[in-house]
Amino acid sequence: MSNEKCLKIGWAYRDVSTDKPVNIPGQFHMRVSKGILDPVTLTALVIDDGNDLVCMMSADLVVIRSGLLDEIRAKTAGLLPGFPVEKIFMSATHTHAGPSHYADSGWTATPGGISTPMINEVFTEIEIASGDEYRDFLSTQAAEAIAEAYERRAPGGVAWGYGFATVGFSRRATYFDDLSKRPGAVKNSTSALSGHSAMYGNTNDPMFAGYEAGTDSFINLLYTFDPAGRLTGAIVNVPCPSQNDEGIELLSASFWHETRELIHQKHGDIPILCQCAAGGDLAPRQLHYKEAEARRHRLKYGVSPKSPEDFRRRDIAERIAAAFEEVLEWAKKDIRTNVPVKHRVETVMLSKRLITKEEYEDDKARLAELEKQEFAATGTPEEKLRHDSVLIAGRNRCRRIIERYETLDAEPQLPMEMHVVRIGDIAFATNRFELFMDYMHRIQARSPFEQTFIVQLTGVPGPDGGTYLATGRGEYGRGYSASRYCNIVSSKGGQELVEETVKILKELH
């Protein structure tokens, strides 16, 4: 293998768990961690062809916000002068049990907001780590991992392929009738936003019509090898968020932990970079076969679970690991050591979802009612924290709608940093959203590459990030994930994302 013509590949990873209690985002109420169920990690990969490079990272987080990417790039620049930090992209696996790196002002800037002393009432003997404190730790670990991966670059090769393992299922149930018109229907800014669709809706309902979307059983894989042909790491790209154990108060990587363990049992402690492909309307659980699933898990495993989702997580991990092995067996017959790397970073402008006058007035009235509600005066510190954080979250959701309506004329489009990367005959394309599955299929169907890895929930510069991007079908059905509170960008903007991505893919091919 000639070093002059070889790709150079470097890996690094870090355990970024913390024993210090920290907020766990992913719900409308604050959860303070009470320990570690399994490690949360970040993984960095650098692939360099001598002319261009890409630095990919993934982390067991729910989303990437609060300037985290900016901090990582700044710290990397300090460690690696001259490194093209704009070529770094970082995505979240969307575990709902990862530590928060959100700016503390997100809770304390509003009148009557939750203060750190209030949170510290939950634990009288241990100080709570602030979001700012954890973000500083996380960004340092990430920058050091990037520097290590870059400095450890060595000649190597890549191989790729796809396999099959059903992980995500549609989480949006549809109905023949409009749920919002049923007697006693609740309307609020969180889950009770349904129309003809509902996230995690009841399927044992006479008016259940089916699912809004299907599922995607494809798993895209890229493997890396040393000059002797030994496996050195892999990217595993799955169209499903890792949001098992959504309400626990322990840190966890969800099913990615069991997946890594199974792969490590056979291949040693190699880095596994876990990517979430488009899965905004998918989840790692099915809704209409629950009793059969419970029996499957009971007979298959027959032991007490370590967490409520333990059996399902193990079941998912076994399917992913089996696909990993099946694809590796044939993909390694075609290891490439001299393929082009081309990395484009573009800012694309996407049409925002309009806020109507009626919605604006509705949220002004809703906010007025929420501001009349008082913070909890009784209950345990945890009960108070839950009540008050839900109240603040509701107020802030209304405030954001009001602000969007008042600024829409001046800011009708949302700028988004997008990465499109060619590695030989395959490509990667990023977005910041919880992207509905149909958009991924539109991109992949028109891409000129053999395989196109879509990477959702990729961090962008600045304080913002995440949010769902629903299809037109989702906007019609309404419901959580397809409401004005959940969608900054419209389905029109979603198609603009598709067109811009396909355009760049064709230019790189």
C-alpha positions as CSV (number, residue, x, y, z in Angstrom):
1,M,0.0,0.0,0.0
2,S,1.6,3.2,-1.1
3,N,1.4,6.0,1.5
4,E,1.4,8.7,-1.1
5,K,-1.8,7.6,-2.6
6,C,-3.6,6.2,0.5
7,L,-6.3,7.8,2.4
8,K,-5.3,8.8,5.9
9,I,-7.7,7.9,8.6
10,G,-7.7,8.8,12.3
11,W,-10.1,7.9,15.1
12,A,-10.6,9.0,18.7
13,Y,-13.4,8.7,21.3
14,R,-14.2,9.8,24.8
15,D,-16.5,8.8,27.6
16,V,-18.3,12.1,28.4
17,S,-20.5,10.8,31.2
18,T,-20.5,12.7,34.5
19,D,-21.2,11.5,38.0
20,K,-22.1,15.1,38.9
21,P,-25.9,15.6,38.7
22,V,-26.9,17.5,35.6
23,N,-30.1,18.3,33.8
24,I,-31.3,15.7,31.3
25,P,-33.1,17.4,28.4
26,G,-35.7,15.7,26.1
27,Q,-38.9,16.2,28.1
28,F,-40.9,19.3,28.9
29,H,-39.9,19.0,32.6
30,M,-36.4,19.1,34.0
31,R,-34.8,15.8,35.1
32,V,-31.8,15.8,37.3
33,S,-29.5,12.8,36.7
34,K,-29.0,10.4,39.6
35,G,-26.2,8.4,38.2
36,I,-25.1,6.6,35.0
37,L,-26.9,3.6,33.5
38,D,-24.3,3.2,30.8
39,P,-21.6,5.5,29.3
40,V,-22.5,8.4,27.1
41,T,-19.7,9.0,24.6
42,L,-18.5,11.1,21.7
43,T,-16.5,9.7,18.7
44,A,-14.4,11.6,16.2
45,L,-13.3,10.5,12.7
46,V,-11.0,12.3,10.3
47,I,-10.6,11.1,6.7
48,D,-8.0,12.9,4.6
49,D,-7.1,12.3,0.9
50,G,-4.3,14.9,0.9
51,N,-6.5,17.5,-0.9
52,D,-9.5,17.7,1.3
53,L,-10.8,16.2,4.5
54,V,-13.8,15.7,6.7
55,C,-14.0,15.5,10.5
56,M,-17.2,13.8,11.6
57,M,-18.3,13.5,15.2
58,S,-21.3,12.0,16.9
59,A,-22.3,12.3,20.6
60,D,-24.9,10.7,22.8
61,L,-26.9,13.9,23.2
62,V,-30.5,14.8,22.5
63,V,-29.6,17.7,20.3
64,I,-26.7,20.2,19.8
65,R,-27.4,23.8,20.8
66,S,-26.1,26.7,22.8
67,G,-23.1,27.4,20.7
68,L,-21.5,24.0,21.4
69,L,-20.2,23.7,17.8
70,D,-18.7,27.2,18.0
71,E,-16.9,26.3,21.2
72,I,-15.6,23.0,19.7
73,R,-14.3,24.7,16.6
74,A,-12.6,27.5,18.6
75,K,-10.9,25.0,21.0
76,T,-9.8,22.8,18.0
77,A,-8.3,25.9,16.4
78,G,-6.2,26.4,19.5
79,L,-5.0,22.8,19.5
80,L,-4.5,22.5,15.8
81,P,-3.5,25.9,14.3
82,G,-4.4,26.0,10.6
83,F,-6.9,23.1,10.8
84,P,-10.0,23.8,8.7
85,V,-12.4,23.9,11.6
86,E,-15.4,24.6,9.2
87,K,-14.9,21.0,8.0
88,I,-16.0,19.7,11.5
89,F,-19.6,18.5,11.8
90,M,-21.1,16.9,14.9
91,S,-24.4,15.1,15.1
92,A,-26.5,13.9,18.1
93,T,-27.8,10.4,18.4
94,H,-30.9,11.8,20.1
95,T,-30.8,9.8,23.3
96,H,-33.3,11.3,25.7
97,A,-31.0,10.4,28.6
98,G,-27.9,12.5,27.7
99,P,-26.6,15.4,29.8
100,S,-27.6,18.9,29.0
101,H,-25.1,21.4,27.6
102,Y,-27.8,24.1,27.2
103,A,-27.0,27.7,28.3
104,D,-28.3,28.3,31.8
105,S,-30.0,31.5,30.5
106,G,-32.5,29.1,28.8
107,W,-34.1,28.6,32.2
108,T,-33.2,31.7,34.2
109,A,-33.6,34.5,31.8
110,T,-37.4,34.5,32.0
111,P,-39.3,36.2,34.9
112,G,-39.5,33.7,37.8
113,G,-37.2,31.3,36.0
114,I,-35.6,28.3,37.6
115,S,-32.4,29.2,39.3
116,T,-29.5,27.0,40.1
117,P,-30.1,27.2,43.9
118,M,-33.7,26.0,43.2
119,I,-32.4,23.0,41.3
120,N,-29.8,22.3,44.0
121,E,-32.7,21.8,46.5
122,V,-33.2,18.4,44.8
123,F,-29.8,17.3,46.0
124,T,-28.8,18.8,49.3
125,E,-25.4,17.1,49.5
126,I,-24.2,17.3,45.8
127,E,-24.0,20.4,43.7
128,I,-25.7,20.3,40.3
129,A,-23.6,20.9,37.2
130,S,-24.9,23.8,35.2
131,G,-25.4,23.6,31.5
132,D,-22.6,26.0,30.9
133,E,-20.2,23.9,33.1
134,Y,-21.0,20.7,31.3
135,R,-20.7,22.4,27.9
136,D,-17.2,23.6,28.7
137,F,-16.2,20.1,29.7
138,L,-17.9,18.5,26.6
139,S,-16.4,21.0,24.1
140,T,-12.9,20.4,25.6
141,Q,-13.3,16.7,25.3
142,A,-14.5,17.0,21.7
143,A,-11.7,19.3,20.6
144,E,-9.1,17.0,22.2
145,A,-10.7,14.0,20.5
146,I,-10.5,15.8,17.1
147,A,-6.9,16.7,17.7
148,E,-6.1,13.2,18.6
149,A,-7.9,11.8,15.6
150,Y,-6.1,14.2,13.3
151,E,-2.7,13.5,14.8
152,R,-3.3,9.8,14.6
153,R,-4.1,9.8,10.9
154,A,-2.4,6.8,9.2
155,P,-2.7,5.2,5.8
156,G,-5.8,3.1,5.5
157,G,-8.8,2.1,3.5
158,V,-12.6,2.3,3.5
159,A,-15.3,-0.1,2.5
160,W,-19.1,0.5,2.5
161,G,-22.4,-1.2,2.1
162,Y,-25.9,-1.4,3.4
163,G,-27.9,-3.9,5.4
164,F,-31.3,-4.4,6.8
165,A,-32.4,-4.1,10.4
166,T,-35.8,-2.7,11.4
167,V,-35.1,-0.2,14.2
168,G,-37.5,2.7,13.7
169,F,-41.3,2.6,13.3
170,S,-43.7,5.3,12.4
171,R,-44.7,7.1,15.6
172,R,-47.5,9.1,14.0
173,A,-50.8,7.3,14.1
174,T,-53.5,8.6,11.7
175,Y,-57.3,8.6,12.1
176,F,-60.4,8.9,10.0
177,D,-61.6,11.7,12.1
178,D,-60.1,14.9,13.5
179,L,-59.0,14.3,17.1
180,S,-59.3,17.9,18.0
181,K,-63.0,17.8,17.4
182,R,-63.7,14.9,19.7
183,P,-65.7,15.7,22.9
184,G,-63.4,16.7,25.7
185,A,-60.3,17.2,23.4
186,V,-57.5,19.0,25.2
187,K,-55.6,21.8,23.4
188,N,-52.3,23.0,24.6
189,S,-48.8,23.7,23.4
190,T,-47.3,20.3,24.2
191,S,-48.9,17.0,23.2
192,A,-52.5,17.8,22.7
193,L,-52.2,19.4,19.2
194,S,-53.6,16.6,17.2
195,G,-55.8,16.7,14.1
196,H,-55.9,13.6,11.9
197,S,-52.6,12.4,13.3
198,A,-51.1,12.0,16.7
199,M,-47.6,11.1,17.9
200,Y,-47.8,7.9,19.8
201,G,-51.5,7.9,19.2
202,N,-53.7,5.0,20.4
203,T,-54.0,2.4,17.7
204,N,-56.7,0.4,19.5
205,D,-59.2,3.0,18.4
206,P,-62.2,2.4,16.0
207,M,-61.1,5.4,13.9
208,F,-57.4,4.4,13.6
209,A,-56.6,4.5,9.9
210,G,-52.9,3.4,9.9
211,Y,-49.6,5.2,10.1
212,E,-48.6,8.4,8.5
213,A,-45.3,7.0,7.3
214,G,-43.8,3.6,6.9
215,T,-40.5,2.5,8.2
216,D,-37.0,2.3,6.8
217,S,-35.0,-0.9,7.4
218,F,-31.8,0.3,5.6
219,I,-28.7,0.6,7.6
220,N,-25.8,2.4,5.8
221,L,-22.3,1.4,6.9
222,L,-18.8,2.6,6.3
223,Y,-15.9,0.6,7.6
224,T,-12.2,1.7,8.0
225,F,-9.2,-0.6,7.8
226,D,-5.4,-0.4,8.4
227,P,-3.0,-1.4,5.6
228,A,-3.1,-5.0,6.8
229,G,-6.9,-5.1,6.3
230,R,-7.7,-5.1,10.0
231,L,-11.0,-3.3,10.9
232,T,-10.2,-0.1,12.8
233,G,-13.6,1.5,13.1
234,A,-17.0,2.0,11.5
235,I,-19.8,4.5,10.9
236,V,-23.3,3.0,11.5
237,N,-26.1,5.2,10.1
238,V,-29.6,4.2,11.3
239,P,-32.8,6.0,10.5
240,C,-34.1,6.1,14.1
241,P,-33.4,8.3,17.1
242,S,-32.0,6.4,20.1
243,Q,-34.8,7.5,22.5
244,N,-35.6,4.5,24.6
245,D,-35.8,5.1,28.3
246,E,-37.2,8.6,27.6
247,G,-38.1,9.4,31.2
248,I,-35.3,8.0,33.3
249,E,-33.1,10.0,35.6
250,L,-29.9,8.1,34.7
251,L,-27.5,8.9,31.9
252,S,-27.6,6.5,29.0
253,A,-26.7,6.1,25.3
254,S,-29.9,4.0,24.8
255,F,-29.7,1.1,22.3
256,W,-26.3,2.4,21.0
257,H,-24.7,1.1,24.2
258,E,-25.8,-2.5,23.6
259,T,-24.9,-2.2,20.0
260,R,-21.4,-1.1,20.7
261,E,-21.0,-3.9,23.2
262,L,-22.0,-6.6,20.7
263,I,-19.7,-5.2,18.1
264,H,-16.8,-4.9,20.6
265,Q,-17.3,-8.5,21.7
266,K,-16.2,-9.7,18.2
267,H,-13.9,-6.9,17.0
268,G,-12.4,-5.4,20.1
269,D,-12.8,-1.9,21.4
270,I,-13.0,-0.2,17.9
271,P,-14.6,3.2,17.6
272,I,-18.2,3.2,16.4
273,L,-19.5,6.5,15.1
274,C,-23.3,6.3,15.5
275,Q,-25.4,8.5,13.2
276,C,-29.1,9.1,13.2
277,A,-30.5,9.3,9.7
278,A,-33.8,10.9,9.0
279,G,-36.1,9.8,11.8
280,G,-38.3,12.8,12.9
281,D,-41.4,10.7,12.5
282,L,-39.9,7.4,13.6
283,A,-39.2,5.9,17.0
284,P,-37.6,2.7,18.3
285,R,-40.9,1.2,19.3
286,Q,-44.0,-0.1,17.5
287,L,-47.5,0.9,18.6
288,H,-49.9,-1.8,17.5
289,Y,-48.2,-5.1,18.4
290,K,-47.4,-4.4,22.1
291,E,-48.7,-7.6,23.6
292,A,-46.9,-9.8,21.1
293,E,-43.7,-7.8,21.6
294,A,-44.0,-8.2,25.4
295,R,-44.3,-12.0,25.0
296,R,-41.4,-12.0,22.5
297,H,-39.2,-10.2,25.0
298,R,-40.3,-12.3,28.0
299,L,-39.6,-15.7,26.2
300,K,-36.5,-14.5,24.5
301,Y,-34.7,-13.0,27.5
302,G,-36.5,-14.3,30.6
303,V,-34.7,-12.2,33.1
304,S,-35.5,-9.0,34.9
305,P,-34.6,-5.9,32.9
306,K,-32.1,-3.4,34.2
307,S,-34.3,-0.6,32.9
308,P,-37.9,-0.4,31.6
309,E,-36.5,-0.5,28.0
310,D,-33.8,-3.1,28.5
311,F,-35.4,-5.9,26.5
312,R,-36.2,-3.6,23.5
313,R,-32.8,-2.1,23.5
314,R,-31.1,-5.5,23.5
315,D,-33.4,-6.7,20.7
316,I,-32.6,-3.6,18.6
317,A,-28.9,-4.0,19.2
318,E,-28.9,-7.6,18.1
319,R,-30.5,-6.6,14.8
320,I,-28.0,-3.8,14.2
321,A,-25.0,-6.0,15.1
322,A,-26.3,-8.8,12.8
323,A,-26.5,-6.3,9.9
324,F,-23.1,-5.0,10.8
325,E,-21.5,-8.5,10.4
326,E,-23.5,-9.4,7.3
327,V,-22.4,-6.3,5.4
328,L,-18.8,-6.5,6.7
329,E,-18.5,-10.0,5.3
330,W,-19.0,-8.9,1.7
331,A,-18.0,-5.2,1.9
332,K,-14.4,-6.0,3.0
333,K,-13.9,-7.6,-0.4
334,D,-13.7,-4.1,-1.9
335,I,-11.5,-2.0,0.4
336,R,-10.6,1.3,-1.3
337,T,-7.4,3.1,-0.3
338,N,-7.4,5.8,-3.0
339,V,-10.7,7.5,-3.3
340,P,-11.5,11.3,-3.5
341,V,-12.7,13.2,-0.5
342,K,-14.6,16.3,-1.4
343,H,-16.3,18.3,1.4
344,R,-18.6,21.3,0.7
345,V,-20.0,23.5,3.5
346,E,-22.9,25.7,2.4
347,T,-25.4,27.9,4.1
348,V,-28.8,27.2,2.7
349,M,-31.9,29.4,3.2
350,L,-35.1,27.6,4.0
351,S,-38.6,29.0,4.1
352,K,-40.0,29.3,7.6
353,R,-43.4,28.0,8.6
354,L,-45.8,30.8,8.7
355,I,-47.6,31.9,11.9
356,T,-51.1,33.1,11.2
357,K,-52.8,36.0,12.9
358,E,-55.2,33.6,14.5
359,E,-52.3,31.5,15.9
360,Y,-50.6,34.6,17.1
361,E,-53.6,35.8,19.0
362,D,-54.2,32.3,20.4
363,D,-50.7,32.2,21.8
364,K,-51.0,35.6,23.3
365,A,-54.1,34.5,25.1
366,R,-52.5,31.2,26.1
367,L,-49.4,33.0,27.5
368,A,-51.6,35.3,29.5
369,E,-53.3,32.3,31.1
370,L,-49.9,30.6,31.8
371,E,-48.5,33.7,33.4
372,K,-51.4,33.7,35.8
373,Q,-50.4,30.3,37.0
374,E,-48.2,30.3,40.1
375,F,-45.1,28.3,40.8
376,A,-45.5,25.3,43.1
377,A,-45.8,26.2,46.8
378,T,-46.0,22.6,48.1
379,G,-44.5,19.3,47.3
380,T,-41.0,17.8,47.3
381,P,-38.2,19.7,45.7
382,E,-38.4,17.3,42.7
383,E,-42.2,17.8,42.4
384,K,-41.7,21.5,42.5
385,L,-39.0,21.3,39.9
386,R,-41.2,19.3,37.6
387,H,-44.2,21.5,37.9
388,D,-42.3,24.8,37.5
389,S,-40.1,23.6,34.6
390,V,-43.2,22.5,32.7
391,L,-44.9,25.8,33.4
392,I,-41.8,27.8,32.2
393,A,-41.5,25.5,29.1
394,G,-45.1,26.2,28.2
395,R,-44.6,30.0,28.6
396,N,-41.5,29.9,26.5
397,R,-43.2,28.0,23.7
398,C,-45.9,30.7,23.5
399,R,-43.3,33.4,23.6
400,R,-41.4,31.9,20.7
401,I,-44.6,31.8,18.5
402,I,-45.3,35.4,19.3
403,E,-41.7,36.4,18.4
404,R,-41.8,34.4,15.2
405,Y,-45.0,36.1,14.1
406,E,-43.6,39.6,14.9
407,T,-40.3,39.0,13.0
408,L,-41.4,36.8,10.1
409,D,-41.6,39.7,7.6
410,A,-38.0,40.7,8.3
411,E,-36.8,37.0,8.6
412,P,-38.8,34.8,6.3
413,Q,-36.1,32.2,5.8
414,L,-33.9,30.2,8.2
415,P,-30.2,29.9,7.4
416,M,-28.7,26.5,8.0
417,E,-25.2,25.2,7.7
418,M,-25.1,22.1,5.6
419,H,-22.3,19.7,4.9
420,V,-22.2,17.5,1.8
421,V,-19.2,15.1,1.7
422,R,-18.1,12.7,-1.1
423,I,-16.0,9.7,-0.2
424,G,-15.5,7.7,-3.3
425,D,-18.8,6.5,-4.6
426,I,-20.8,7.4,-1.5
427,A,-21.8,10.7,0.1
428,F,-22.9,12.2,3.4
429,A,-25.4,15.1,3.7
430,T,-26.3,16.8,6.9
431,N,-29.2,18.8,8.3
432,R,-30.0,20.3,11.7
433,F,-33.5,18.9,12.0
434,E,-35.5,15.9,13.3
435,L,-36.2,15.3,9.6
436,F,-39.3,13.4,8.5
437,M,-38.3,10.2,6.6
438,D,-39.8,11.2,3.3
439,Y,-37.2,13.9,2.8
440,M,-34.4,11.4,3.1
441,H,-36.0,9.2,0.5
442,R,-36.4,12.1,-1.9
443,I,-32.7,12.9,-1.6
444,Q,-31.4,9.3,-1.8
445,A,-33.6,8.6,-4.8
446,R,-32.1,11.5,-6.8
447,S,-28.6,11.3,-5.5
448,P,-26.0,10.3,-8.1
449,F,-24.0,8.3,-5.5
450,E,-24.3,4.6,-4.8
451,Q,-25.2,5.3,-1.2
452,T,-26.1,8.5,0.5
453,F,-25.9,8.8,4.3
454,I,-28.3,11.4,5.6
455,V,-27.2,12.7,9.0
456,Q,-29.9,14.6,10.9
457,L,-29.6,16.6,14.1
458,T,-26.2,18.0,13.0
459,G,-25.1,21.0,15.0
460,V,-25.0,24.4,13.4
461,P,-23.2,27.6,14.5
462,G,-25.0,29.8,17.0
463,P,-27.4,29.1,19.9
464,D,-30.1,27.2,18.1
465,G,-30.4,23.7,16.7
466,G,-32.8,20.8,16.2
467,T,-36.6,21.2,15.7
468,Y,-38.8,18.9,13.6
469,L,-39.2,19.4,9.9
470,A,-42.5,17.9,8.9
471,T,-43.8,17.0,5.5
472,G,-46.9,18.4,3.9
473,R,-48.7,15.3,4.9
474,G,-47.6,15.9,8.5
475,E,-48.7,19.5,8.5
476,Y,-52.1,18.4,7.4
477,G,-52.4,15.7,10.1
478,R,-51.0,18.1,12.8
479,G,-50.1,16.7,16.1
480,Y,-46.9,17.0,18.1
481,S,-43.8,17.1,15.8
482,A,-46.0,18.7,13.1
483,S,-47.3,21.7,14.9
484,R,-46.3,25.4,14.8
485,Y,-44.5,24.9,18.1
486,C,-42.3,22.1,16.7
487,N,-41.7,23.4,13.1
488,I,-39.6,26.5,12.4
489,V,-39.3,25.5,8.8
490,S,-42.2,24.6,6.6
491,S,-42.7,21.7,4.2
492,K,-41.9,24.1,1.5
493,G,-38.5,24.7,3.2
494,G,-38.2,21.0,3.5
495,Q,-38.4,20.6,-0.2
496,E,-35.9,23.4,-0.6
497,L,-33.5,21.4,1.6
498,V,-34.0,18.4,-0.7
499,E,-33.3,20.5,-3.8
500,E,-30.2,22.2,-2.4
501,T,-28.8,18.9,-1.2
502,V,-29.3,17.1,-4.5
503,K,-27.8,20.1,-6.3
504,I,-24.6,19.8,-4.3
505,L,-24.5,16.1,-4.5
506,K,-24.5,16.3,-8.3
507,E,-21.8,18.9,-8.3
508,L,-19.5,16.7,-6.2
509,H,-20.1,13.6,-8.2
